[in-house]
Amino acid sequence: MLRIKCPWCGVRDESEFRYRGDASKARPAADAGVADFASYVYERSNPRGWHLEWWLHVGGCRGLVRVLRHTHSHEIRWVGRAEDEPPPGEFA
């Protein structure tokens, strides 16, 4: 089981959170075409290594957090609020 450190509630079990997707993909501009939005919503990569993800703390504060997690070992290197960026060099 993953242990995620919520910026507001502290360390909690993964069961309190819901995965919300890839936090490294940029949302298309409002005037982008349907194909751009379809690609953003439905096309996913399956990376091996460090991955920036959105997680929602549904069993607690309902806060949206960004988590830097290794997809093979499940090690969590960094957790921040939605507007935070991971420190430089964290993806190495």
Backbone bond lengths (Angstrom), bond angles and torsions (degrees), N, CA, C in turn:
res aa  C-N    CA-C-N  psi(-1)  N-CA   C-N-CA  omega(-1)  CA-C   N-CA-C  phi
1 M - - - 1.450 - - 1.522 108.98 -
2 L 1.320 115.68 138.90 1.458 120.73 176.07 1.520 110.25 -78.09
3 R 1.311 116.02 148.33 1.463 122.83 172.83 1.522 105.33 -117.63
4 I 1.329 117.11 114.90 1.458 122.76 -176.00 1.524 108.62 -108.80
5 K 1.336 115.81 130.14 1.467 120.65 -179.53 1.529 109.22 -89.96
6 C 1.313 116.80 98.19 1.461 122.08 177.27 1.533 108.12 -66.64
7 P 1.346 118.47 133.63 1.461 120.27 179.97 1.534 113.43 -61.43
8 W 1.322 118.25 -22.31 1.462 122.15 -177.36 1.529 112.77 -103.84
9 C 1.333 118.27 -35.20 1.472 122.00 -171.91 1.523 113.99 -105.88
10 G 1.315 117.91 -13.73 1.457 120.68 -176.33 1.527 111.53 92.22
11 V 1.313 116.64 -164.79 1.466 122.35 -175.66 1.526 110.07 -72.95
12 R 1.339 115.17 129.07 1.461 121.73 -179.02 1.521 109.51 -137.66
13 D 1.332 116.28 159.58 1.463 121.70 176.33 1.526 110.76 -70.57
14 E 1.316 114.11 151.47 1.464 121.77 177.43 1.532 112.00 -55.72
15 S 1.328 117.70 -30.31 1.473 121.26 -177.02 1.529 112.20 -63.41
16 E 1.335 118.61 -17.62 1.458 121.66 176.79 1.526 112.43 -83.36
17 F 1.328 117.09 -8.52 1.461 121.91 -175.09 1.529 110.93 -114.60
18 R 1.313 116.21 158.84 1.469 122.73 172.27 1.521 108.04 -126.09
19 Y 1.316 115.91 131.56 1.462 121.87 176.97 1.516 108.62 -67.18
20 R 1.327 117.54 132.77 1.460 121.44 -177.09 1.524 113.33 -118.65
21 G 1.333 118.41 0.40 1.457 119.08 173.07 1.517 114.88 122.88
22 D 1.322 113.30 -173.42 1.457 123.83 -176.44 1.532 109.81 -75.94
23 A 1.314 117.25 120.45 1.462 121.01 -179.48 1.520 112.27 -91.98
24 S 1.317 117.71 0.66 1.463 119.72 -179.12 1.523 112.30 -95.63
25 K 1.331 118.24 -12.39 1.461 121.39 178.47 1.521 110.12 -83.34
26 A 1.326 115.85 132.64 1.465 120.95 178.08 1.523 109.72 -85.43
27 R 1.325 116.32 136.18 1.463 121.42 177.26 1.528 109.05 -69.24
28 P 1.336 117.93 138.60 1.461 119.99 178.43 1.527 111.02 -63.70
29 A 1.323 115.34 157.65 1.466 121.06 177.04 1.527 109.83 -62.58
30 A 1.321 116.70 156.04 1.464 121.50 -177.23 1.528 112.24 -59.20
31 D 1.325 117.90 -29.72 1.466 120.44 -178.71 1.533 112.82 -93.72
32 A 1.330 117.30 11.09 1.469 121.26 178.46 1.526 109.91 -68.53
33 G 1.298 115.80 158.33 1.453 120.93 -178.76 1.522 113.21 -77.48
34 V 1.330 114.88 171.52 1.464 121.93 -179.63 1.528 110.73 -61.30
35 A 1.321 117.82 -38.30 1.465 121.06 -179.22 1.533 111.14 -62.64
36 D 1.333 116.61 -38.05 1.470 119.86 178.83 1.524 110.81 -65.72
37 F 1.329 117.28 -42.31 1.463 120.34 179.03 1.531 111.33 -69.79
38 A 1.317 117.96 -37.98 1.464 120.86 177.27 1.532 110.14 -62.00
39 S 1.314 116.81 -42.26 1.460 120.98 177.71 1.528 110.51 -63.21
40 Y 1.332 117.20 -43.06 1.470 122.27 -179.78 1.528 111.87 -61.91
41 V 1.323 116.24 -40.11 1.464 120.83 -175.75 1.528 112.61 -82.61
42 Y 1.334 118.10 -40.96 1.464 120.31 -168.43 1.525 116.21 -106.33
43 E 1.312 119.16 -24.10 1.459 120.44 -177.63 1.517 109.84 -89.46
44 R 1.317 115.41 121.03 1.463 121.34 -177.44 1.531 110.05 -123.55
45 S 1.312 114.60 144.39 1.459 118.58 170.62 1.529 106.87 -96.27
46 N 1.292 116.37 163.00 1.458 120.93 179.39 1.531 107.44 -125.03
47 P 1.350 115.64 75.40 1.463 118.55 -172.93 1.526 112.97 -72.74
48 R 1.299 115.18 151.56 1.459 120.57 170.44 1.521 105.50 -112.97
49 G 1.293 115.73 122.28 1.459 120.42 -176.79 1.522 109.94 127.19
50 W 1.314 116.49 -154.64 1.459 121.46 -177.28 1.512 110.86 -74.34
51 H 1.329 115.50 134.42 1.462 121.60 -174.68 1.525 109.03 -140.92
52 L 1.330 116.53 132.55 1.460 121.85 178.39 1.523 108.19 -91.48
53 E 1.338 116.56 124.43 1.468 121.75 -172.02 1.527 111.45 -129.27
54 W 1.330 115.62 154.76 1.468 122.63 170.50 1.522 108.46 -93.52
55 W 1.323 117.85 134.89 1.459 123.55 173.22 1.531 107.59 -133.19
56 L 1.328 117.31 139.18 1.460 123.05 178.84 1.522 108.64 -109.25
57 H 1.320 116.71 128.80 1.471 121.51 -178.43 1.528 109.19 -85.19
58 V 1.325 116.55 76.05 1.467 122.02 -175.77 1.519 113.09 -70.53
59 G 1.330 118.09 -27.54 1.455 121.27 -178.42 1.510 112.93 -92.91
60 G 1.311 117.23 15.12 1.460 120.94 -178.10 1.519 110.85 -147.23
61 C 1.321 115.64 -115.94 1.467 121.64 -172.18 1.525 114.32 -80.08
62 R 1.335 118.84 -5.88 1.465 124.59 -177.31 1.528 112.36 66.28
63 G 1.335 115.97 19.02 1.458 120.88 178.93 1.520 111.98 -78.64
64 L 1.316 115.65 148.11 1.458 122.74 176.67 1.521 107.76 -95.53
65 V 1.326 117.05 125.73 1.460 121.30 -177.99 1.521 110.40 -123.97
66 R 1.328 114.87 154.71 1.458 121.61 173.39 1.513 107.41 -104.58
67 V 1.325 115.84 133.09 1.463 121.90 -175.88 1.526 108.77 -125.81
68 L 1.322 116.37 129.46 1.455 121.54 173.19 1.521 106.97 -97.98
69 R 1.350 115.51 109.73 1.463 121.88 -172.31 1.520 109.70 -128.31
70 H 1.324 116.29 142.57 1.461 121.47 175.20 1.526 107.78 -84.49
71 T 1.320 117.31 124.85 1.463 120.96 -173.40 1.526 113.54 -73.38
72 H 1.320 117.74 -15.40 1.464 119.43 179.07 1.538 111.49 -96.63
73 S 1.318 116.58 -47.92 1.469 120.42 -177.15 1.534 112.80 -92.18
74 H 1.313 117.32 -15.11 1.467 124.75 -176.52 1.521 113.07 65.42
75 E 1.322 117.21 14.86 1.468 120.87 174.89 1.524 108.71 -65.20
76 I 1.316 116.69 136.75 1.461 121.87 176.17 1.517 107.38 -104.36
77 R 1.336 115.87 120.86 1.455 121.03 -176.27 1.526 112.39 -97.43
78 W 1.338 117.36 -28.97 1.467 120.82 -175.59 1.528 109.57 -155.47
79 V 1.338 116.42 143.24 1.465 123.00 173.30 1.518 107.19 -135.76
80 G 1.334 116.57 134.17 1.458 120.64 179.22 1.512 111.60 -145.28
81 R 1.320 115.19 172.56 1.465 120.91 175.89 1.527 109.23 -69.58
82 A 1.314 117.25 168.87 1.465 121.62 -176.34 1.522 112.25 -58.05
83 E 1.316 118.08 -35.25 1.461 120.74 -176.56 1.539 113.15 -87.74
84 D 1.324 118.43 -6.77 1.458 121.98 -179.05 1.524 111.84 -80.67
85 E 1.323 114.96 150.44 1.473 121.65 174.69 1.525 107.82 -111.65
86 P 1.335 117.77 142.01 1.469 119.01 176.85 1.522 110.37 -63.24
87 P 1.320 117.46 148.15 1.474 120.18 177.92 1.528 110.81 -57.11
88 P 1.339 117.18 148.57 1.465 120.01 178.89 1.525 111.38 -57.64
89 G 1.330 115.85 141.31 1.457 121.00 177.70 1.522 114.47 86.09
90 E 1.313 119.02 0.99 1.460 121.46 -178.20 1.525 113.22 -71.89
91 F 1.321 118.16 -20.26 1.462 120.22 -177.29 1.521 112.64 -84.01
92 A 1.306 118.09 -2.18 1.480 120.71 -176.76 1.515 110.97 -71.45
